[in-house]
Amino acid sequence: MEFIYKENDTPESFPLLKRTWAEIDLDAVEHNFRVLKERAGGARFLAVVKADAYGHGAVHVAKLMQELSADYLAVSNLEEAIEIRRADVSLPILILGHTPEEYVPHLIRWNVTQAVSNRAKGLAYSEAVQAYRAETGDADAVLKVHIKLDTGMTRVGFLCAGDMTESAVASIAEVCSLPGIDAEGIFTHFSVSDEPDDPDNVRYTEAQLALFTEMTERLAAAGCTFRIRHCANSGAVVNFTEATRFDMVRPGILLYGCGDGAAELGLKPAMRLMTTVSVIRYPGEGASISYGRMYTLKKKSRVGVLPIGYADGLLRALSNRAVFYSAAGPVRQIGRICMDMCMVDLDYMPDVDIGSEIEIFGPENPVDGLARTAGTIPYELLCAVNKRVPRIFLRGGRVIGSEHRMFL
C-alpha cells in the first residue's frame, strides 16, 4: 500500500474512492489568508501547517502559501518539514517542537529553522553544527533558530518570570552567541488569548505580552537583538491584534476558517467531511443499535449505515448525540459510533437512499457546532480526520488534486 499524491485527478477519476472523503476548498484558505494578512497590517505572515495543516493537507496548503507570498511556515517536527521541502516549497519553515541534536545535519541540509527552548538544547545544537562543519568542511554552515520564551504557558521555553528573568536573559544571550547558531527570531505562545470574555484571561494575556516585551528589551540591552519577534497566535490575532503584531503574526486554526472569532472576521471553513449511505435496513421494534445497546428502536424503523467511524476521525464521544446533514435536511446519528461505520435514523427521510451523500461537517453543518456537541474544540475534529480518508483539493469549484491511498 502506498500513499500517493495525485496532482491531475479529475472529478471523473475520483468517484471510485468515494467511501468517505474530505473536500478541501483552497479558495477558502486563500480568502482567509487575505483577510488575516490585511488584519496583520505590515507584519509578516507565518502560516501554521503542522498536523498536516490541521488535517487539510500540508503540502497543498504550503504550496498555496508560497503562491500567495506568505513569509514563513510552522510545523511540529522534522518529518513534517521534510515532507513540505520534498514538495519543492522553499518558504522558511520553523519547527515549533523538539528535534534531537543528532538531526541537526538534516535541519541544515533542508534549510529548516529550529525552536530553542532552553540553554542545554542551544549548547547541544551548537556542538552538532560544529561537528557538521568538521565532517563536511563547510565552515559557513549555521543552524537558524528562534528562541522560545515561556511567559505563562508552562509547557516549553525559557522560564523567564519573576526571579528567573535575569538568569533567562543570561542563558539566552549565551545561546545567541554560540558558534554555528543564527538566532533569527524570538517568540512566545499565549495560553488564553482566545478566551477574552473572562477578565482574568485578558489580564493573563496582557501579563504574558508585557513579559515578552520586557524580555526582548532586556536582551536588546544585553546586545542580543532579533530580526523577527512573534507571539500573535489565532486568539491574539482576533482579540489583541495591534498589541501583539510585532514583526510577524502566527495564525493557525483561523487560516482554515474555524475557531473562536472566525465567523466574526468573515472567514470561510475550508474542510467538508463527507460520506455516503452504504446500507439501509429495517430493524423491528426493540432492536438495539450498535455496541453497548445505547439506543433501542421504539418501532420498526428505517436505519442507514454510513461508512465512517472513529478510525476515520469521527469521535466516539459523538455517539448518539451528533446530527449530520443531507440534501434532504438534518440526519440524526444513533447508537455507538464504531471503528469503521455508524448508523443514522432515516425513518422520516424517504429521499435519503443508498448512495446519498452525507455531510459530517462543512458549510451546512459547521465543525464548531459538532465540536461543542463532543465537548471539545474544532482543532481536534479537524486533526482527527485520518490519513485513510482521501482529500480532494478544490479551486474554483474544480478538482485540482487529491491525496489518497491507492489499491489498484
N, C-alpha and C positions, 0 to 999 in steps of 0.2 A: 504494500500500500504506500503510495507516495502522495505527499501534499504538493499540489501543483497550482502555480499562479497562471491563469489564462487571461491574456490581455485582449483577445479578439473574439470573445464569446458574443453570440447574438441571442436575442430572445428565443429564436428557434432552436438553438443548440442546447439551451439550458433546461427545458421542462423535464427531461429525463430524470433530473436530480431533485425535482420539487417534491420532497417529502416534507421537510421543514427547512426554511431558509430565512436569511436576513437581507433585506434590501437597504443599501447604504446610499443615501442621497448626497452626493458630493456637492451639488449645488447648495444644499442647506449648510454644509460645512463652510463653503465659500462665503455664503451670506453671513454666517456667524462670525467668521474671521473679519470680514469688513466692518461689521458693527463694533466688534471688540477692538479692532485696530483704531478706529476713529475715537472710541472711548479712551484709549490709551494716550491720546494726544500724540506727542512726538516720541514717546518711549518705544524702544524696541519690543518686538513681539516674539515670545517663546511659546511654541505650541507643545503642550504635553501630549505625547503619543505613547506613553507607557501602557502596559497591559493591552497590547495590540490596539492602541488608540481607543482604550476603553471599550474594546470589542468591535470597533468599527473598521479594523484593518489598517495596521500601522503603515504598511508600505504605500498603499494608495493615498492615505491621508498625508504622509510625509511628502510624497511626490506633489500633491496638491499644494502643500505649504511652500514647497520650493517654487512652484509655478507662480504663487501669489506673493513671493518675495518676503516670506517670514524671515526672521533673523536667527532663530535658534529652535532646536527641538530638545525635548527632555524625555528620557526613558528611565527604566528602573535598573537595568543591568546590561552587561556587555553583550549578551546574546541578542537582546533587543536592538542594541546599537548596530551590531554587525549585520543583522537582517536588513536594516534600513540602508546601510552602506552598500551592501551587495545589490541593492536595487538602484544603484547609481544616484543616490541622493547625497549631495555634497554640503548641505547646510551643517553648521556646527551642531554637535549633539552633546548634551550634558547627561551623564549618568547620575541620577539622584541617589541611588543606593550604593552598596558596598561592592568593591572589586578587589579580590585578593592581590597582593603586590606582585605575585608571580605572573599576573596577566598584564602588567604594565607594558611589556613589548607590544601586546595586541592593541592597547589603548593608543600607543604612539603610532603604530603602523596604520591603524584605521582612523587616525586623527579624531579621537574622541576625548572630550573633556570629562574629568572625574571630580565628583564632590569629595572634599576632605572634611571630616567631622571631628578629628582630634589630632593631637600632636604626634602620637605614635604612628598613625596612618601616614601623616606627612613625612615623617622620617623614613618609614619603610618605602614609600613611593620614591623618595629622593635616592635612596640606596639602589632601588631597582633601575632607575633611569641611568645612574652612573654605571651599573653593571651592563646595561644595554649599550651604552656608549663604548665601553671597553670591548664588548663582544662584536659589535658591528663596525667599529671605527667611525661611527657618526658622532663626532664631538659636539654637534649642534642639537642633538636630539633633546627635546623637552617634553614634559607632561604638563598640559594645560589643566588647571584646577580651578574650582570655585570653592571658597571656604564656606562651610555651613555653620551658622550660629544657632544654638538652641536658646531662643529667647522666651520659651514658655511652653513649647510643645512637649518637652521632656521625652524625646524619642531618640534622635541622634543630633549631633552638632556640638560645637564647643560650648560648654556651660559658661555663661557669662553674667549671670545675675548676681547682685549683692556683693558678697566678699570674694566672688570668683572673677570679677571683672578684670582686675589687674593681672591676674595670672593668665586669663584668656587672651588679653592683649599681648602679653609677652610670648605666649605659645604661638599665637597666630603670626606675629611678626617674625618669629624664628622660622616657621614653616615657609613663609613668603620669601625668606632669604636663602632657602636651601638650594643647593646646586641641582639643576635639572627641573626645577619647579617654576612654572609660569602661572602665578596667581592672578588670573584674569578677572575673577569675579568673587563676590561675597553675597550670601543670601540667607534668608530665614523663612520659616513657614508658620503661618497663623493657624491657631487651633480652633477658634470660634468666630472667625471673621464672617462666616455665613449665617450667624445667629444674632442679628443686630436688635432683635426685639427685646432681648434681656439687657438692661443697662450694665449689669456686671460683665457681660460678654463684651460689650462695647469698650468698657474701661480696660478689660484684659487685653483686647486687641490694641488699644491705644498704648498700653504699657509695653507690649511687645514691640510695637513700632518705635516707641521712644528709646527702648534699649538697643534696638538695631541701629538707630540713628546715632546714639551715643557711642556705640562700638565702632562704627565706621569713622566717626570724628576722632576718637582716641587713637585708632590705628593710623589715620592720616597724620596725626601729630607725631606718631612714632615712625613716620616715614614709610608707611605701608598703605599705598593707595590702590584702588581697583578700577578697572575700566568699565565694569558692569556691576551695578548693585540692583538686586531684585528681591521682592518679597510679596508682590501682588498676586496671590492665588485667586481662584474664581470668586470666593467670597469677598475678598478685598476689592477686586475689580468692580463688583456690584455695589458694595457698601462703603468703601473707603478709597474711592478712585484716585482723587488728586493727591491725597497724602501719601499713598503707597506706590506711586508710579516709579519713582527713581529713574533708573536707566532702562528698565525692561519690565514688562508685565508677563505673568506666567499662568494664563487661564488653562484649566483642564476641562472639567465637565461642561463648562459653558460653550466651549468650542463645538460640542456635539449637540447643543441646543437643549440641554437638560439641567436640572438642579435649581436651587433657590435663586430667584431673580431672572431666570432665563426668559420667562414669559413677559416680564415687565420690560425687558430690553428688546423684545421683538425677535428673539432668537428662534430658530426652527429645529425641532428634533430631526436628527439625521438617520436614525435607525428605525426600521419597521420589521418586526419579527413576525414571520408568517408561518402558517401550517395549513393543512387541508384535512377534511373529514375522510378518513380511510375506511371506516366501517360504520354501519348503522344497525343497531339491534333493538329488539322489542321485549325487554325483560318484563316479567309479570309482577303483580303486587307482592311486596315483601322481599323482593330481590335486593341483596346488598351489593353495593358498588365498590369494587377495588379492595385493597388491603385494609385491614382494621375495621371493616364494616362501619365506617363513619357516616355513611349515607345509605338509607334504605328507602326504596320506592314505595310510595303510598298507593300506587295504582300501576297498571300496565303502562309503560312509557316508551317513548322513542329516545334512545340514547346513542349519541355519536362518540366514536373513538378517534382521538387526534394523535398522530404520530410524533408527539413531543413530550418529553418528560424531564426529570431533573438532571439526567445525563446530558441533555441539550442546554441546560441552564435555567429551566423553569423551576423555580424554587419550590421544594416540597412544602414549605411554610404557607404557600398559597392554597394548599389543598382545601377544597370545599368552600373557598372564600372568594376566588377570583372570578371576574367577569371578562370575557373576551369579546371580540366584535366580528360580526359577519356582515355581508352586504344587506342582509335582511334585518339587522339590528343586533343588540347585545345577546351574548350566549353565556350561560352560567356554567361554570365548571363544577362537577360534582364528584364526590369521593376523593380518595387519596391519590395524589399525583404519583405515578410510577416512574421507573427509571427511563423508559422509552416512550411512554404514552400517558394519556389522561382521558377522562371521559367528560362529556358535556351533555346538558339537558336540551334536547331538541323537540320536546313534546309539543311546544307551541311554535315551532319554527319549520313549517312544512316546506318552505323554499330553500332550506339548507339541506343539501343532499351530499351523497358521496362525491368527493372531488371539490366541493365548495371550499373556498379559501377563508381562513380564519385569521384575523389579526390578533396576535397575543398582546403586542403593544405597538404603538405607532401613532399616526395622526388622529385616528378615531378613538384610540384607547391609550392615552398618554402613559408613558412608563412611570412618571412621577406618581400618578394615582395608584398604579399597581404596586409600586414600592411602598406606599403608605399602607396598603392592604396587608402587605407582608411584614410590616413593622420594620422596614429597612430604608435604604436610600437608593436612588436610581443608579448610582455607581455600581452597586452590587448586581443588579439585574442586567445591566449592560455588559459588565465584565464577565458575568456568569455564562453568557452565550458561548457554548462550547465550540471548539475548532471543527467538530464534525458537522456543525451547521454551516452550509455554504453561504458565502457572502456574494451578493450581486451588487455591483457598483454602477450607479446611475448618474448620468449628466444629461440635462435637457430631456429627462424622461426616457432616455435610451440606455441600454446596457453597454458599458464601455469596458467591462472586465469582470472577472469573478475570481474567487479563491475557493477551492473545494478539493475534496479527495476523490480521485477517480478510481473506478473499479474495472474499467474497460481496457 
